[in-house]
């Protein structure tokens, strides 16, 4: 019979006896055709190849603007061309925050970079990078809208604007706004369409260009938003939505999404509980990308060492993580890819803690740094009124016969473990072949699996071949009443 719910998201409840599902480095996709053999499937996430190694580490910002690719990596500001050749453009200040890069359009021809609390201007026509002295210590993050550059100073809750189409001129004595609608200062700023979201630790406001003089921006009449932000760099524009790690006067640690002016909570109870258990969440940063009709919002918690992934179309949460076999912790670290942009028709990323510019593609089967991608699905718990169930077999319904012609993956293996106490302790691994190349008749099956009152199955695959799971089946019988 079908193991109900085997294909699904991550959901670890407060008690693992209630639910303890995990999905790492796999994407859940709903089968839209009514004739599909399953309701949904699990597919592997894309892999990476390094396009170029840089002489600076720690990706901090990455954008494709004006038909050109730019990146802040450590203290260095680079341009990368279509062939991944790197041109050094200058240095910027560094702190523990990400950097930002924005563009004031063809009319201005300038890039505005914020890094280390300072602002910098790149004139695109001459590739000249200069520091904006008027913003020294005043530029926590930047943005652009309607030909203006915006700078937020999170230390004082003040946002400044440049002159129109002139990022070299900032009248910081007059062209600024501080918060008056609520006592919590602005600590984060995002531009979504025609609106500026200014967020405090408990509440937020939406501003827009009203054309007023001398300051052209004013608060939108929609009023105060009763949600703030717990991590200033967790806010990310995902298609027509803004997603972020939320906070309010009554708590924090929940994710929010909005496309208009009233956010909705998108985190499950399990996600919020996990986040609130991390201790430090203010350092959360986020990435986003689109692929195959999916939009992903990917928040990472560096101190906690965790990366989550929200699929906006599926409205489901999974986890991502880099697995380093040389480490002894036996757990996933944060996903090492960071700072995504689409440049020259490719998904390109930086390295979150190392060097290089990477290309991401579904045909690639390695993680950043050449690590294996460890894909894992931990299924819902099986039980029947706490009676003993005797398991004859467990079979994984997956695409088989996709092995490589030589080397690792020529006989790809699936590792299975089971738990008889709801996921607290696990059996030893049992390996089965997922089919050498062309062996489409292979069945991925384990038998003689004993008995349990509360059984959980877990499958893992690390070989560099696609992992595509549509279902799982068990053969079992329960003890007599």
C-alpha positions in Angstrom: 0.0 0.0 0.0 1.1 3.6 -0.5 2.9 5.2 2.4 0.7 8.2 2.7 2.5 11.6 2.8 5.9 10.2 1.9 6.3 13.1 -0.6 6.1 16.3 1.5 7.7 19.2 3.2 9.7 19.6 6.4 7.6 19.7 9.6 9.1 18.9 12.9 6.5 19.5 15.6 7.1 20.4 19.2 6.8 16.7 20.0 8.4 14.5 17.3 5.8 11.9 18.2 3.2 14.1 16.6 5.3 14.7 13.4 9.0 14.9 12.6 9.2 15.1 8.8 12.3 16.5 7.1 13.1 17.3 3.5 16.6 18.4 2.8 17.9 19.6 -0.6 14.8 18.4 -2.4 12.0 20.3 -4.1 8.4 19.3 -3.8 6.4 19.8 -7.0 2.7 19.3 -7.4 1.7 17.1 -10.4 -0.8 19.3 -12.2 -2.1 16.7 -14.6 -5.1 14.7 -13.4 -3.5 11.6 -15.0 -0.4 11.7 -12.9 0.7 8.6 -11.0 1.2 10.6 -7.8 -0.1 13.8 -6.3 3.4 15.4 -6.1 7.0 14.5 -6.5 10.4 15.3 -4.9 13.1 16.5 -7.2 16.8 17.3 -6.4 17.8 20.9 -6.1 20.3 22.3 -8.7 24.0 21.9 -8.4 26.9 24.3 -8.9 30.1 24.7 -10.9 32.7 27.4 -10.1 33.1 29.9 -13.0 36.0 31.8 -11.5 37.9 31.9 -8.3 38.2 35.4 -6.8 41.1 36.8 -4.7 38.6 37.9 -2.1 36.2 35.8 0.0 32.7 36.1 1.5 30.0 37.2 -1.0 28.1 40.2 0.2 26.1 41.6 -2.7 25.5 40.5 -6.3 23.4 42.2 -9.0 23.0 42.3 -12.8 22.2 45.9 -13.7 22.5 48.0 -16.9 23.5 44.7 -18.7 26.5 44.2 -16.5 27.3 41.9 -13.5 28.6 43.4 -10.3 29.6 41.9 -6.9 30.8 42.9 -3.5 33.0 40.1 -2.2 34.6 40.8 1.1 36.1 44.4 0.8 36.4 44.2 -3.0 34.0 45.5 -5.6 34.1 43.6 -8.9 32.6 43.4 -12.3 32.2 40.0 -13.9 31.8 39.6 -17.7 29.9 37.0 -19.6 33.0 34.7 -19.7 33.4 35.1 -15.9 36.5 37.3 -16.3 36.8 39.6 -13.2 37.7 43.2 -13.1 38.6 44.9 -9.8 36.8 48.3 -9.4 37.8 49.3 -5.9 37.5 48.6 -2.2 34.7 49.3 0.3 34.3 49.2 4.0 33.3 45.9 5.7 31.1 45.1 8.7 29.0 42.1 9.6 26.1 43.2 7.4 25.6 42.3 3.7 26.2 45.0 1.1 23.7 46.4 -1.3 24.0 47.5 -5.0 21.3 49.6 -6.8 21.0 51.6 -10.1 19.3 54.9 -10.9 18.6 53.9 -14.5 19.8 55.1 -17.9 19.0 58.7 -16.9 21.5 58.6 -14.1 24.0 56.0 -15.2 25.3 55.3 -11.7 25.4 52.5 -9.2 25.0 53.1 -5.5 26.8 50.7 -3.2 26.4 50.5 0.6 28.9 48.6 2.6 30.2 48.9 6.1 27.9 51.7 6.9 29.2 53.9 4.1 28.0 54.8 0.6 29.9 54.6 -2.7 29.1 55.7 -6.2 30.2 54.0 -9.5 29.9 56.1 -12.6 29.2 53.4 -15.3 30.6 55.4 -18.2 34.0 55.7 -16.6 34.0 52.7 -14.1 35.1 55.3 -11.4 34.3 54.3 -7.9 34.2 57.1 -5.3 33.1 57.2 -1.6 30.2 59.5 -0.8 31.5 61.4 2.1 28.1 62.9 3.0 27.0 59.4 3.8 29.9 58.2 6.0 28.4 56.1 8.8 24.9 56.8 7.5 24.3 54.1 4.9 23.3 50.7 6.5 21.5 49.7 3.3 20.5 51.3 0.0 17.9 51.2 -2.8 16.7 53.1 -5.8 13.2 54.3 -6.9 12.0 56.8 -9.6 15.6 58.0 -10.3 16.4 58.6 -6.6 18.9 56.7 -4.5 17.8 55.9 -1.0 20.0 55.3 2.1 18.8 54.0 5.4 20.8 54.7 8.6 19.5 51.9 10.9 21.4 53.4 13.9 19.1 56.5 13.9 16.1 55.2 12.0 16.7 57.9 9.3 16.4 57.5 5.5 18.0 59.9 3.1 17.5 60.6 -0.6 19.9 61.7 -3.3 19.2 64.4 -5.8 17.2 63.2 -8.8 19.4 61.2 -11.1 22.5 62.4 -9.2 23.9 59.9 -6.7 26.8 62.2 -6.0 24.6 64.9 -4.3 23.0 64.2 -0.9 21.6 67.1 1.0 21.6 65.1 4.3 20.7 68.2 6.3 17.3 68.6 4.6 16.6 65.7 2.4 15.8 63.1 5.0 13.0 61.6 7.1 12.9 60.2 10.6 10.2 58.1 12.0 7.3 59.8 13.8 4.4 57.4 13.4 5.7 54.8 15.9 8.4 54.7 18.6 10.4 51.8 17.1 13.0 53.2 14.7 13.3 52.0 11.1 15.9 49.3 10.8 15.2 47.9 7.3 14.2 49.3 3.9 13.0 47.5 0.7 11.5 48.8 -2.5 8.6 46.8 -3.9 7.2 48.2 -7.1 6.3 51.8 -6.6 6.5 51.6 -2.8 9.2 51.9 -0.1 8.8 49.6 2.8 10.4 51.1 6.0 10.4 48.6 8.8 10.9 49.0 12.5 11.4 46.2 15.1 7.7 46.1 15.8 5.8 48.1 13.1 6.3 49.2 9.5 5.2 51.9 7.1 4.8 52.2 3.3 6.0 55.3 1.6 5.6 56.5 -2.0 6.6 59.3 -4.4 3.8 61.8 -4.2 5.7 64.5 -6.1 5.6 66.8 -3.1 8.3 69.5 -2.6 10.9 69.9 -1.2 10.8 66.2 -0.1 9.0 64.1 -2.7 8.2 61.0 -0.6 5.4 60.6 2.0 3.7 58.0 4.0 1.0 56.0 2.2 -2.6 56.6 3.6 -2.9 52.8 4.2 -1.5 53.6 7.6 0.7 51.8 10.1 1.5 48.1 9.5 1.4 46.2 12.8 4.3 44.0 11.9 8.0 44.8 12.1 11.2 42.9 11.2 13.4 40.7 13.4 16.4 40.6 11.0 16.9 43.7 8.8 18.5 41.8 5.9 15.9 39.0 5.8 13.6 41.2 3.6 13.6 40.1 0.0 11.4 40.9 -3.0 10.1 37.7 -4.5 8.2 38.3 -7.7 5.4 40.7 -6.6 5.7 39.9 -2.9 8.0 41.0 -0.1 9.0 38.3 2.3 10.8 38.8 5.7 11.4 37.4 9.2 8.7 39.2 11.2 8.4 40.6 14.7 5.7 42.5 16.6 5.2 44.0 20.0 4.1 40.5 21.2 6.8 38.2 19.7 9.0 37.4 16.8 10.3 34.5 14.7 7.5 34.2 12.1 7.9 34.7 8.4 5.7 37.2 6.5 4.7 37.8 2.9 2.9 40.7 1.3 2.0 41.9 -2.1 -0.1 44.8 -1.0 -0.1 46.5 2.4 -1.2 43.8 4.9 1.2 40.9 5.4 0.2 37.4 6.1 2.1 34.8 8.1 3.6 32.1 5.9 5.6 30.1 8.4 4.1 27.0 9.9 4.0 26.4 13.7 7.0 24.1 13.2 9.1 26.6 11.3 8.4 29.4 13.8 9.2 27.1 16.7 12.5 26.1 15.1 13.4 29.7 14.4 12.6 30.9 18.0 14.9 28.1 19.3 17.9 29.4 17.5 18.9 32.0 20.0 20.3 34.6 17.6 18.0 35.4 14.6 18.8 39.0 14.0 21.6 38.0 11.6 19.3 36.2 9.2 19.8 37.1 5.6 17.8 35.9 2.6 18.1 35.1 -1.1 15.5 34.4 -3.8 15.4 32.9 -7.3 13.0 31.6 -9.9 13.3 28.2 -11.6 10.9 26.0 -13.5 7.8 28.0 -12.4 8.8 28.0 -8.8 9.8 31.1 -6.7 12.0 30.3 -3.7 12.6 32.5 -0.7 15.7 31.2 1.1 16.5 32.6 4.6 19.8 31.6 6.3 20.7 31.8 10.0 24.5 32.0 10.2 24.8 31.7 14.0 22.4 28.8 14.1 23.8 27.2 11.0 20.5 26.6 9.3 19.0 27.4 5.9 15.2 27.2 5.1 13.4 27.4 1.8 9.9 28.6 1.1 8.3 27.7 -2.2 5.8 30.5 -3.0 3.8 28.5 -5.5 3.6 25.3 -3.3 3.3 27.3 0.0 5.6 24.8 1.6 8.8 24.8 3.6 11.8 22.6 3.1 15.5 22.8 4.2 18.7 23.3 2.4 22.2 22.7 3.6 25.7 21.9 2.6 27.1 18.6 3.9 30.8 18.4 4.4 31.9 14.8 4.9 35.2 16.0 6.5 33.3 17.5 9.4 32.4 15.4 12.4 29.2 17.1 13.4 27.0 14.8 11.4 24.6 17.5 10.4 24.0 20.0 7.6 25.7 23.4 7.7 24.2 26.5 6.1 23.7 26.4 2.4 27.0 27.9 1.1 25.6 29.5 -2.0 24.8 33.2 -1.4 23.8 36.3 -3.3 21.9 35.2 -6.4 21.5 37.1 -9.7 20.6 36.1 -13.2 23.4 37.3 -15.5 24.0 36.5 -19.2 21.3 33.9 -19.1 22.7 32.0 -16.2 21.8 31.7 -12.5 24.9 32.9 -10.8 25.8 32.9 -7.1 28.6 33.9 -4.8 30.1 31.9 -2.0 28.8 32.8 1.5 32.1 32.1 3.3 34.6 31.3 0.5 35.8 32.5 -2.9 34.4 32.4 -6.3 31.5 33.0 -8.7 29.3 30.0 -9.4 26.9 28.9 -12.1 23.8 27.0 -10.9 22.0 24.5 -13.1 19.8 21.4 -12.6 22.2 19.4 -14.7 25.0 19.9 -12.2 25.3 17.4 -9.3 27.8 19.0 -6.9 27.4 21.6 -4.2 29.6 24.7 -3.8 33.2 23.7 -3.1 32.7 20.5 -5.0 30.8 18.9 -2.1 28.3 16.1 -2.6 24.7 17.2 -2.4 23.1 15.1 0.4 19.4 14.8 -0.3 17.2 13.4 2.4 13.5 12.7 3.0 12.2 11.6 6.5 8.7 10.4 6.2 5.7 10.8 8.4 5.4 8.4 11.3 3.4 5.1 10.8 1.2 3.9 13.6 -2.2 2.2 14.1 -3.7 2.9 17.5 -0.3 2.0 19.1 -0.6 -1.6 18.0 2.4 -3.5 16.7 2.8 -3.5 12.9 4.9 -6.1 11.1 6.8 -4.8 8.1 7.5 -7.2 5.2 9.0 -4.6 2.9 9.5 -0.9 2.1 9.9 0.2 -1.6 10.9 3.6 -2.9 9.1 4.6 -6.1 11.7 6.7 -7.9 13.2 7.2 -11.3 15.9 4.5 -11.7 18.6 3.6 -14.2 20.1 7.1 -14.2 23.6 6.1 -13.1 26.7 7.7 -14.6 28.8 5.8 -17.1 31.9 5.7 -14.9 33.1 6.8 -11.4 30.9 7.6 -8.5 27.3 7.3 -9.4 27.9 4.4 -11.9 25.9 2.3 -9.4 24.0 4.9 -7.4 23.0 4.0 -3.9 20.0 4.9 -1.7 20.6 4.7 2.0 17.6 3.8 4.2 17.2 3.8 7.9 14.2 3.3 10.1 13.3 4.4 13.6 10.9 2.6 16.0 10.5 5.4 18.5 9.2 8.2 16.3 12.6 9.4 15.0 14.6 9.6 18.3 17.0 6.7 17.5 17.8 5.1 14.2 18.8 1.7 12.7 22.0 1.2 10.8 22.0 2.2 7.1 20.8 -0.3 4.5 22.0 0.4 1.0 20.2 -0.4 -2.3 21.1 0.3 -5.9 19.0 2.9 -7.7 20.0 1.3 -11.0 23.1 1.4 -13.2 22.7 3.4 -16.4 19.9 1.9 -18.4 18.7 -0.5 -15.8 15.2 0.7 -15.8 13.9 -2.5 -14.3 15.6 -2.0 -10.9 13.4 -2.0 -7.8 14.6 0.0 -4.8 13.3 -2.3 -2.1 14.2 -3.4 1.4 12.6 -6.4 3.1 12.4 -8.2 6.5 12.1 -4.9 8.5 10.8 -6.2 11.8 8.0 -4.7 13.8 7.2 -1.5 15.6 4.4 0.5 17.1 5.7 3.8 15.8 7.8 3.5 12.6 9.6 6.2 10.6 11.5 5.7 7.4 14.3 7.9 6.2 16.1 7.8 2.8 19.3 9.5 1.8 21.2 9.8 -1.5 24.5 11.5 -2.2 25.6 10.1 -5.5 25.8 12.6 -8.4 22.7 11.5 -10.2 19.2 12.9 -10.3 16.9 11.9 -7.3 13.3 11.9 -8.4 10.8 10.4 -5.9 7.1 10.0 -6.7 6.0 7.6 -3.9 6.8 4.9 -1.4 5.1 1.6 -0.6 5.0 -0.7 2.4 3.8 -4.2 2.9 2.7 -4.7 6.4 0.2 -6.3 8.7 -0.9 -5.4 12.2 -1.1 -7.7 15.3 -4.5 -9.2 16.1 -6.7 -7.1 18.3 
